[in-house]
Amino acid sequence: MEPVLVVNRFRAADALAGDRIRADLEEAHALLAACPGYLEGRLGRSLDDPDLWVLSTRWESVGAYRRALSSYDVKAGAVPVLSRAIDEPSAYELVGPDTVLNTALPRVT
């Protein structure tokens, strides 16, 4: 299993919303950090656009990340915050010089 990088971006409407989103993201990050498979994470704000925020986390595997999202504490406390993320892909495979990249295949449900 390969580590996974998760990048969620958020837009705050104004400075007051920025203060609130910071607190919300810090709380969501703490809940995620308590989950098995969490490796590290950071909260950031854009230097060029102060209304744009990011929560970046790294996980042991995509399974560890998905299990974290399924935990009761994360569902109750972090998912409502994470659901406000900008609608874009958020999970990335880490790429090194010799990494064999994931192949895009249709997934059957």
A tleap script that builds the chain and sets N, CA, C and O, in Angstrom:
source leaprc.protein.ff14SB
mol = sequence {
  NMET GLU PRO VAL LEU VAL VAL ASN ARG PHE
  ARG ALA ALA ASP ALA LEU ALA GLY ASP ARG
  ILE ARG ALA ASP LEU GLU GLU ALA HIE ALA
  LEU LEU ALA ALA CYS PRO GLY TYR LEU GLU
  GLY ARG LEU GLY ARG SER LEU ASP ASP PRO
  ASP LEU TRP VAL LEU SER THR ARG TRP GLU
  SER VAL GLY ALA TYR ARG ARG ALA LEU SER
  SER TYR ASP VAL LYS ALA GLY ALA VAL PRO
  VAL LEU SER ARG ALA ILE ASP GLU PRO SER
  ALA TYR GLU LEU VAL GLY PRO ASP THR VAL
  LEU ASN THR ALA LEU PRO ARG VAL CTHR
}
set mol.1.N position { 0.837 -1.181 0.000 }
set mol.1.CA position { 0.000 0.000 0.000 }
set mol.1.C position { 0.882 1.245 0.000 }
set mol.1.O position { 1.892 1.319 0.699 }
set mol.2.N position { 0.476 2.196 -0.787 }
set mol.2.CA position { 1.235 3.433 -0.925 }
set mol.2.C position { 0.576 4.557 -0.131 }
set mol.2.O position { -0.647 4.595 -0.003 }
set mol.3.N position { 1.390 5.479 0.405 }
set mol.3.CA position { 0.826 6.640 1.107 }
set mol.3.C position { -0.038 7.486 0.167 }
set mol.3.O position { 0.151 7.485 -1.050 }
set mol.4.N position { -0.975 8.198 0.756 }
set mol.4.CA position { -1.911 9.046 0.009 }
set mol.4.C position { -1.862 10.460 0.581 }
set mol.4.O position { -1.820 10.654 1.796 }
set mol.5.N position { -1.870 11.430 -0.309 }
set mol.5.CA position { -1.930 12.841 0.054 }
set mol.5.C position { -3.343 13.327 -0.211 }
set mol.5.O position { -3.868 13.132 -1.307 }
set mol.6.N position { -3.969 13.963 0.783 }
set mol.6.CA position { -5.321 14.496 0.626 }
set mol.6.C position { -5.252 16.009 0.789 }
set mol.6.O position { -4.757 16.514 1.797 }
set mol.7.N position { -5.755 16.724 -0.214 }
set mol.7.CA position { -5.724 18.184 -0.223 }
set mol.7.C position { -7.152 18.690 -0.394 }
set mol.7.O position { -7.769 18.499 -1.443 }
set mol.8.N position { -7.668 19.334 0.644 }
set mol.8.CA position { -9.004 19.927 0.599 }
set mol.8.C position { -8.853 21.440 0.674 }
set mol.8.O position { -8.225 21.970 1.591 }
set mol.9.N position { -9.443 22.133 -0.313 }
set mol.9.CA position { -9.388 23.598 -0.323 }
set mol.9.C position { -10.754 24.162 0.031 }
set mol.9.O position { -11.790 23.586 -0.300 }
set mol.10.N position { -10.733 25.316 0.720 }
set mol.10.CA position { -11.950 25.949 1.209 }
set mol.10.C position { -11.909 27.434 0.903 }
set mol.10.O position { -10.843 28.049 0.923 }
set mol.11.N position { -13.069 28.012 0.620 }
set mol.11.CA position { -13.176 29.434 0.350 }
set mol.11.C position { -13.959 30.087 1.481 }
set mol.11.O position { -15.091 29.696 1.769 }
set mol.12.N position { -13.349 31.086 2.122 }
set mol.12.CA position { -14.027 31.880 3.153 }
set mol.12.C position { -14.613 33.119 2.479 }
set mol.12.O position { -13.976 33.716 1.611 }
set mol.13.N position { -15.800 33.497 2.871 }
set mol.13.CA position { -16.481 34.627 2.226 }
set mol.13.C position { -15.859 35.977 2.588 }
set mol.13.O position { -15.895 36.908 1.784 }
set mol.14.N position { -15.285 36.091 3.802 }
set mol.14.CA position { -14.707 37.350 4.258 }
set mol.14.C position { -13.809 37.065 5.461 }
set mol.14.O position { -13.631 35.905 5.833 }
set mol.15.N position { -13.242 38.103 6.072 }
set mol.15.CA position { -12.320 37.919 7.194 }
set mol.15.C position { -12.988 37.215 8.369 }
set mol.15.O position { -12.378 36.349 8.996 }
set mol.16.N position { -14.219 37.570 8.670 }
set mol.16.CA position { -14.930 36.929 9.769 }
set mol.16.C position { -15.129 35.437 9.475 }
set mol.16.O position { -14.936 34.594 10.351 }
set mol.17.N position { -15.511 35.124 8.249 }
set mol.17.CA position { -15.657 33.721 7.858 }
set mol.17.C position { -14.296 33.019 7.906 }
set mol.17.O position { -14.221 31.829 8.209 }
set mol.18.N position { -13.224 33.756 7.609 }
set mol.18.CA position { -11.873 33.189 7.688 }
set mol.18.C position { -11.527 32.762 9.102 }
set mol.18.O position { -10.918 31.709 9.297 }
set mol.19.N position { -11.904 33.562 10.096 }
set mol.19.CA position { -11.663 33.192 11.490 }
set mol.19.C position { -12.429 31.924 11.850 }
set mol.19.O position { -11.907 31.054 12.546 }
set mol.20.N position { -13.654 31.824 11.379 }
set mol.20.CA position { -14.494 30.658 11.686 }
set mol.20.C position { -13.975 29.415 10.973 }
set mol.20.O position { -13.919 28.337 11.564 }
set mol.21.N position { -13.596 29.562 9.709 }
set mol.21.CA position { -13.123 28.387 8.971 }
set mol.21.C position { -11.808 27.883 9.556 }
set mol.21.O position { -11.545 26.681 9.554 }
set mol.22.N position { -10.988 28.796 10.052 }
set mol.22.CA position { -9.741 28.362 10.694 }
set mol.22.C position { -10.039 27.463 11.890 }
set mol.22.O position { -9.460 26.386 12.031 }
set mol.23.N position { -10.949 27.919 12.749 }
set mol.23.CA position { -11.308 27.128 13.932 }
set mol.23.C position { -11.936 25.792 13.518 }
set mol.23.O position { -11.619 24.753 14.097 }
set mol.24.N position { -12.811 25.818 12.533 }
set mol.24.CA position { -13.459 24.585 12.064 }
set mol.24.C position { -12.434 23.604 11.500 }
set mol.24.O position { -12.499 22.407 11.778 }
set mol.25.N position { -11.494 24.108 10.712 }
set mol.25.CA position { -10.481 23.232 10.107 }
set mol.25.C position { -9.507 22.691 11.153 }
set mol.25.O position { -9.066 21.546 11.046 }
set mol.26.N position { -9.167 23.491 12.157 }
set mol.26.CA position { -8.305 22.996 13.226 }
set mol.26.C position { -8.988 21.851 13.971 }
set mol.26.O position { -8.344 20.862 14.322 }
set mol.27.N position { -10.293 21.988 14.211 }
set mol.27.CA position { -11.045 20.928 14.894 }
set mol.27.C position { -11.136 19.674 14.016 }
set mol.27.O position { -10.936 18.560 14.499 }
set mol.28.N position { -11.436 19.858 12.730 }
set mol.28.CA position { -11.515 18.719 11.812 }
set mol.28.C position { -10.166 18.018 11.714 }
set mol.28.O position { -10.105 16.789 11.692 }
set mol.29.N position { -9.086 18.792 11.654 }
set mol.29.CA position { -7.752 18.210 11.572 }
set mol.29.C position { -7.438 17.383 12.813 }
set mol.29.O position { -6.877 16.293 12.706 }
set mol.30.N position { -7.791 17.885 13.966 }
set mol.30.CA position { -7.538 17.142 15.210 }
set mol.30.C position { -8.283 15.811 15.210 }
set mol.30.O position { -7.739 14.798 15.649 }
set mol.31.N position { -9.518 15.804 14.724 }
set mol.31.CA position { -10.284 14.552 14.655 }
set mol.31.C position { -9.649 13.575 13.673 }
set mol.31.O position { -9.545 12.384 13.965 }
set mol.32.N position { -9.229 14.063 12.524 }
set mol.32.CA position { -8.568 13.195 11.542 }
set mol.32.C position { -7.243 12.670 12.080 }
set mol.32.O position { -6.906 11.503 11.878 }
set mol.33.N position { -6.493 13.525 12.762 }
set mol.33.CA position { -5.169 13.140 13.279 }
set mol.33.C position { -5.256 12.031 14.318 }
set mol.33.O position { -4.278 11.318 14.544 }
set mol.34.N position { -6.402 11.880 14.948 }
set mol.34.CA position { -6.576 10.839 15.965 }
set mol.34.C position { -6.875 9.465 15.351 }
set mol.34.O position { -6.949 8.471 16.073 }
set mol.35.N position { -7.046 9.406 14.040 }
set mol.35.CA position { -7.428 8.156 13.374 }
set mol.35.C position { -6.209 7.308 13.014 }
set mol.35.O position { -5.150 7.845 12.691 }
set mol.36.N position { -6.361 5.976 13.069 }
set mol.36.CA position { -5.290 5.081 12.629 }
set mol.36.C position { -4.952 5.343 11.159 }
set mol.36.O position { -5.840 5.559 10.334 }
set mol.37.N position { -3.673 5.319 10.853 }
set mol.37.CA position { -3.229 5.518 9.483 }
set mol.37.C position { -2.881 6.944 9.130 }
set mol.37.O position { -2.302 7.198 8.073 }
set mol.38.N position { -3.231 7.898 10.013 }
set mol.38.CA position { -2.872 9.302 9.786 }
set mol.38.C position { -1.366 9.447 9.964 }
set mol.38.O position { -0.809 8.937 10.936 }
set mol.39.N position { -0.702 10.133 9.042 }
set mol.39.CA position { 0.740 10.342 9.139 }
set mol.39.C position { 1.101 11.777 9.511 }
set mol.39.O position { 1.933 12.005 10.390 }
set mol.40.N position { 0.477 12.738 8.846 }
set mol.40.CA position { 0.749 14.152 9.150 }
set mol.40.C position { -0.269 15.025 8.441 }
set mol.40.O position { -0.984 14.570 7.549 }
set mol.41.N position { -0.325 16.284 8.848 }
set mol.41.CA position { -1.240 17.205 8.208 }
set mol.41.C position { -0.906 18.642 8.542 }
set mol.41.O position { -0.213 18.936 9.516 }
set mol.42.N position { -1.417 19.522 7.712 }
set mol.42.CA position { -1.183 20.957 7.897 }
set mol.42.C position { -2.395 21.754 7.443 }
set mol.42.O position { -3.129 21.341 6.544 }
set mol.43.N position { -2.588 22.876 8.064 }
set mol.43.CA position { -3.599 23.846 7.677 }
set mol.43.C position { -2.857 25.040 7.101 }
set mol.43.O position { -1.851 25.473 7.662 }
set mol.44.N position { -3.341 25.578 5.987 }
set mol.44.CA position { -2.674 26.734 5.377 }
set mol.44.C position { -3.676 27.711 4.797 }
set mol.44.O position { -4.851 27.401 4.602 }
set mol.45.N position { -3.163 28.907 4.526 }
set mol.45.CA position { -3.955 29.957 3.893 }
set mol.45.C position { -3.140 30.544 2.768 }
set mol.45.O position { -1.932 30.737 2.909 }
set mol.46.N position { -3.781 30.830 1.656 }
set mol.46.CA position { -3.087 31.351 0.482 }
set mol.46.C position { -2.495 32.729 0.753 }
set mol.46.O position { -3.146 33.596 1.336 }
set mol.47.N position { -1.263 32.914 0.326 }
set mol.47.CA position { -0.629 34.228 0.438 }
set mol.47.C position { -1.220 35.210 -0.570 }
set mol.47.O position { -1.295 36.410 -0.307 }
set mol.48.N position { -1.641 34.691 -1.730 }
set mol.48.CA position { -2.160 35.551 -2.796 }
set mol.48.C position { -3.655 35.815 -2.685 }
set mol.48.O position { -4.153 36.815 -3.201 }
set mol.49.N position { -4.367 34.922 -2.014 }
set mol.49.CA position { -5.819 35.035 -1.879 }
set mol.49.C position { -6.188 34.617 -0.455 }
set mol.49.O position { -6.458 33.439 -0.218 }
set mol.50.N position { -6.207 35.553 0.499 }
set mol.50.CA position { -6.407 35.211 1.915 }
set mol.50.C position { -7.743 34.548 2.244 }
set mol.50.O position { -7.921 34.054 3.357 }
set mol.51.N position { -8.675 34.528 1.308 }
set mol.51.CA position { -9.943 33.834 1.545 }
set mol.51.C position { -9.861 32.355 1.183 }
set mol.51.O position { -10.827 31.619 1.386 }
set mol.52.N position { -8.718 31.904 0.649 }
set mol.52.CA position { -8.545 30.518 0.235 }
set mol.52.C position { -7.708 29.775 1.273 }
set mol.52.O position { -6.584 30.170 1.580 }
set mol.53.N position { -8.276 28.689 1.807 }
set mol.53.CA position { -7.646 27.882 2.849 }
set mol.53.C position { -7.432 26.466 2.349 }
set mol.53.O position { -8.103 26.023 1.417 }
set mol.54.N position { -6.491 25.752 2.969 }
set mol.54.CA position { -6.223 24.365 2.594 }
set mol.54.C position { -5.989 23.522 3.848 }
set mol.54.O position { -5.342 23.959 4.800 }
set mol.55.N position { -6.523 22.323 3.822 }
set mol.55.CA position { -6.201 21.304 4.825 }
set mol.55.C position { -5.563 20.162 4.049 }
set mol.55.O position { -6.204 19.533 3.208 }
set mol.56.N position { -4.313 19.906 4.337 }
set mol.56.CA position { -3.557 18.858 3.653 }
set mol.56.C position { -3.186 17.788 4.670 }
set mol.56.O position { -2.617 18.091 5.719 }
set mol.57.N position { -3.509 16.535 4.360 }
set mol.57.CA position { -3.174 15.425 5.249 }
set mol.57.C position { -2.502 14.325 4.440 }
set mol.57.O position { -2.697 14.212 3.229 }
set mol.58.N position { -1.709 13.519 5.131 }
set mol.58.CA position { -1.047 12.369 4.498 }
set mol.58.C position { -1.418 11.140 5.294 }
set mol.58.O position { -1.446 11.161 6.525 }
set mol.59.N position { -1.707 10.054 4.567 }
set mol.59.CA position { -2.218 8.816 5.149 }
set mol.59.C position { -1.382 7.634 4.695 }
set mol.59.O position { -0.755 7.674 3.636 }
set mol.60.N position { -1.377 6.576 5.507 }
set mol.60.CA position { -0.643 5.358 5.162 }
set mol.60.C position { -1.138 4.757 3.859 }
set mol.60.O position { -0.353 4.206 3.086 }
set mol.61.N position { -2.449 4.862 3.612 }
set mol.61.CA position { -3.045 4.281 2.405 }
set mol.61.C position { -4.398 4.934 2.163 }
set mol.61.O position { -4.937 5.620 3.031 }
set mol.62.N position { -4.931 4.713 0.979 }
set mol.62.CA position { -6.264 5.231 0.682 }
set mol.62.C position { -7.293 4.569 1.588 }
set mol.62.O position { -8.277 5.203 1.970 }
set mol.63.N position { -7.082 3.299 1.939 }
set mol.63.CA position { -7.994 2.610 2.841 }
set mol.63.C position { -8.022 3.245 4.214 }
set mol.63.O position { -9.089 3.389 4.810 }
set mol.64.N position { -6.852 3.632 4.726 }
set mol.64.CA position { -6.791 4.286 6.040 }
set mol.64.C position { -7.563 5.601 6.013 }
set mol.64.O position { -8.275 5.926 6.963 }
set mol.65.N position { -7.422 6.352 4.930 }
set mol.65.CA position { -8.149 7.616 4.804 }
set mol.65.C position { -9.657 7.371 4.753 }
set mol.65.O position { -10.423 8.046 5.440 }
set mol.66.N position { -10.073 6.417 3.949 }
set mol.66.CA position { -11.510 6.139 3.836 }
set mol.66.C position { -12.092 5.612 5.142 }
set mol.66.O position { -13.222 5.946 5.498 }
set mol.67.N position { -11.326 4.791 5.856 }
set mol.67.CA position { -11.804 4.315 7.165 }
set mol.67.C position { -11.923 5.477 8.147 }
set mol.67.O position { -12.850 5.514 8.957 }
set mol.68.N position { -10.993 6.421 8.078 }
set mol.68.CA position { -11.069 7.594 8.953 }
set mol.68.C position { -12.356 8.372 8.691 }
set mol.68.O position { -13.023 8.809 9.629 }
set mol.69.N position { -12.700 8.543 7.422 }
set mol.69.CA position { -13.929 9.269 7.086 }
set mol.69.C position { -15.173 8.538 7.579 }
set mol.69.O position { -16.221 9.151 7.784 }
set mol.70.N position { -15.053 7.230 7.767 }
set mol.70.CA position { -16.190 6.426 8.217 }
set mol.70.C position { -16.320 6.358 9.733 }
set mol.70.O position { -17.330 5.870 10.242 }
set mol.71.N position { -15.314 6.839 10.464 }
set mol.71.CA position { -15.376 6.746 11.920 }
set mol.71.C position { -16.456 7.701 12.457 }
set mol.71.O position { -16.717 8.754 11.875 }
set mol.72.N position { -17.063 7.315 13.559 }
set mol.72.CA position { -18.163 8.111 14.128 }
set mol.72.C position { -17.722 9.545 14.435 }
set mol.72.O position { -18.404 10.498 14.057 }
set mol.73.N position { -16.582 9.701 15.119 }
set mol.73.CA position { -16.135 11.045 15.513 }
set mol.73.C position { -15.898 11.938 14.302 }
set mol.73.O position { -16.251 13.117 14.315 }
set mol.74.N position { -15.303 11.375 13.259 }
set mol.74.CA position { -15.040 12.167 12.046 }
set mol.74.C position { -16.350 12.486 11.334 }
set mol.74.O position { -16.548 13.610 10.874 }
set mol.75.N position { -17.245 11.504 11.240 }
set mol.75.CA position { -18.548 11.769 10.605 }
set mol.75.C position { -19.292 12.882 11.335 }
set mol.75.O position { -19.900 13.746 10.703 }
set mol.76.N position { -19.244 12.860 12.652 }
set mol.76.CA position { -19.990 13.837 13.449 }
set mol.76.C position { -19.312 15.207 13.478 }
set mol.76.O position { -19.992 16.232 13.434 }
set mol.77.N position { -17.976 15.234 13.551 }
set mol.77.CA position { -17.301 16.506 13.764 }
set mol.77.C position { -16.526 17.073 12.603 }
set mol.77.O position { -16.356 18.289 12.523 }
set mol.78.N position { -16.044 16.234 11.692 }
set mol.78.CA position { -15.195 16.731 10.602 }
set mol.78.C position { -15.894 16.733 9.253 }
set mol.78.O position { -15.675 17.642 8.452 }
set mol.79.N position { -16.724 15.746 8.986 }
set mol.79.CA position { -17.363 15.661 7.670 }
set mol.79.C position { -18.224 16.892 7.369 }
set mol.79.O position { -18.224 17.348 6.226 }
set mol.80.N position { -18.959 17.454 8.342 }
set mol.80.CA position { -19.703 18.681 8.023 }
set mol.80.C position { -18.779 19.820 7.554 }
set mol.80.O position { -19.171 20.625 6.709 }
set mol.81.N position { -17.587 19.886 8.086 }
set mol.81.CA position { -16.612 20.900 7.653 }
set mol.81.C position { -16.038 20.509 6.295 }
set mol.81.O position { -15.973 21.335 5.385 }
set mol.82.N position { -15.622 19.256 6.159 }
set mol.82.CA position { -15.018 18.799 4.910 }
set mol.82.C position { -15.986 18.899 3.735 }
set mol.82.O position { -15.564 19.075 2.592 }
set mol.83.N position { -17.272 18.788 4.012 }
set mol.83.CA position { -18.265 18.869 2.937 }
set mol.83.C position { -18.352 20.277 2.344 }
set mol.83.O position { -18.955 20.465 1.288 }
set mol.84.N position { -17.761 21.255 3.007 }
set mol.84.CA position { -17.741 22.628 2.481 }
set mol.84.C position { -16.528 22.885 1.602 }
set mol.84.O position { -16.321 24.009 1.146 }
set mol.85.N position { -15.724 21.856 1.359 }
set mol.85.CA position { -14.536 22.013 0.514 }
set mol.85.C position { -14.950 22.332 -0.919 }
set mol.85.O position { -16.049 21.991 -1.357 }
set mol.86.N position { -14.055 22.987 -1.630 }
set mol.86.CA position { -14.259 23.239 -3.054 }
set mol.86.C position { -14.400 21.882 -3.743 }
set mol.86.O position { -13.629 20.961 -3.475 }
set mol.87.N position { -15.379 21.766 -4.623 }
set mol.87.CA position { -15.675 20.491 -5.287 }
set mol.87.C position { -14.627 20.210 -6.364 }
set mol.87.O position { -14.724 20.689 -7.494 }
set mol.88.N position { -13.637 19.430 -5.985 }
set mol.88.CA position { -12.554 19.034 -6.888 }
set mol.88.C position { -11.904 17.780 -6.330 }
set mol.88.O position { -12.042 17.499 -5.139 }
set mol.89.N position { -11.195 17.014 -7.162 }
set mol.89.CA position { -10.508 15.824 -6.640 }
set mol.89.C position { -9.586 16.210 -5.491 }
set mol.89.O position { -8.952 17.264 -5.525 }
set mol.90.N position { -9.511 15.345 -4.463 }
set mol.90.CA position { -8.728 15.709 -3.285 }
set mol.90.C position { -7.683 14.676 -2.882 }
set mol.90.O position { -6.764 15.011 -2.135 }
set mol.91.N position { -7.790 13.435 -3.346 }
set mol.91.CA position { -6.840 12.388 -2.953 }
set mol.91.C position { -5.823 12.181 -4.068 }
set mol.91.O position { -6.182 12.032 -5.236 }
set mol.92.N position { -4.537 12.175 -3.685 }
set mol.92.CA position { -3.450 12.080 -4.657 }
set mol.92.C position { -2.484 10.980 -4.253 }
set mol.92.O position { -2.193 10.791 -3.071 }
set mol.93.N position { -1.992 10.257 -5.251 }
set mol.93.CA position { -0.922 9.314 -4.982 }
set mol.93.C position { 0.388 10.094 -4.965 }
set mol.93.O position { 0.561 11.046 -5.726 }
set mol.94.N position { 1.305 9.688 -4.095 }
set mol.94.CA position { 2.608 10.343 -4.024 }
set mol.94.C position { 3.495 9.766 -5.127 }
set mol.94.O position { 3.521 8.555 -5.345 }
set mol.95.N position { 4.213 10.636 -5.812 }
set mol.95.CA position { 4.994 10.228 -6.968 }
set mol.95.C position { 6.471 10.476 -6.713 }
set mol.95.O position { 6.889 11.600 -6.436 }
set mol.96.N position { 7.244 9.420 -6.809 }
set mol.96.CA position { 8.693 9.508 -6.708 }
set mol.96.C position { 9.307 9.085 -8.032 }
set mol.96.O position { 8.580 8.734 -8.962 }
set mol.97.N position { 10.632 9.111 -8.136 }
set mol.97.CA position { 11.293 8.782 -9.402 }
set mol.97.C position { 10.947 7.384 -9.933 }
set mol.97.O position { 10.837 7.205 -11.146 }
set mol.98.N position { 10.776 6.409 -9.063 }
set mol.98.CA position { 10.519 5.039 -9.514 }
set mol.98.C position { 9.087 4.569 -9.229 }
set mol.98.O position { 8.808 3.370 -9.261 }
set mol.99.N position { 8.194 5.501 -8.955 }
set mol.99.CA position { 6.826 5.128 -8.621 }
set mol.99.C position { 6.092 4.598 -9.845 }
set mol.99.O position { 6.119 5.209 -10.913 }
set mol.100.N position { 5.441 3.460 -9.677 }
set mol.100.CA position { 4.537 2.949 -10.704 }
set mol.100.C position { 3.186 3.609 -10.436 }
set mol.100.O position { 2.583 3.411 -9.382 }
set mol.101.N position { 2.726 4.389 -11.398 }
set mol.101.CA position { 1.521 5.175 -11.188 }
set mol.101.C position { 0.256 4.329 -11.283 }
set mol.101.O position { 0.200 3.337 -12.010 }
set mol.102.N position { -0.753 4.749 -10.530 }
set mol.102.CA position { -2.054 4.119 -10.557 }
set mol.102.C position { -2.609 4.194 -11.979 }
set mol.102.O position { -2.397 5.185 -12.678 }
set mol.103.N position { -3.305 3.167 -12.398 }
set mol.103.CA position { -3.920 3.143 -13.713 }
set mol.103.C position { -5.398 3.445 -13.559 }
set mol.103.O position { -6.087 2.845 -12.733 }
set mol.104.N position { -5.874 4.378 -14.360 }
set mol.104.CA position { -7.293 4.748 -14.303 }
set mol.104.C position { -8.115 3.631 -14.939 }
set mol.104.O position { -8.091 3.452 -16.156 }
set mol.105.N position { -8.833 2.892 -14.124 }
set mol.105.CA position { -9.695 1.813 -14.589 }
set mol.105.C position { -11.104 2.064 -14.083 }
set mol.105.O position { -11.287 2.612 -12.996 }
set mol.106.N position { -12.103 1.667 -14.863 }
set mol.106.CA position { -13.473 1.818 -14.357 }
set mol.106.C position { -13.655 0.972 -13.099 }
set mol.106.O position { -13.196 -0.168 -13.031 }
set mol.107.N position { -14.321 1.539 -12.124 }
set mol.107.CA position { -14.587 0.815 -10.875 }
set mol.107.C position { -16.039 0.368 -10.885 }
set mol.107.O position { -16.947 1.182 -11.055 }
set mol.108.N position { -16.251 -0.914 -10.704 }
set mol.108.CA position { -17.586 -1.490 -10.725 }
set mol.108.C position { -18.128 -1.512 -9.304 }
set mol.108.O position { -17.422 -1.894 -8.371 }
set mol.109.N position { -19.369 -1.106 -9.141 }
set mol.109.CA position { -19.983 -1.130 -7.818 }
set mol.109.C position { -20.860 -2.333 -7.625 }
set mol.109.O position { -21.452 -2.501 -6.558 }
savepdb mol mol.pdb
quit
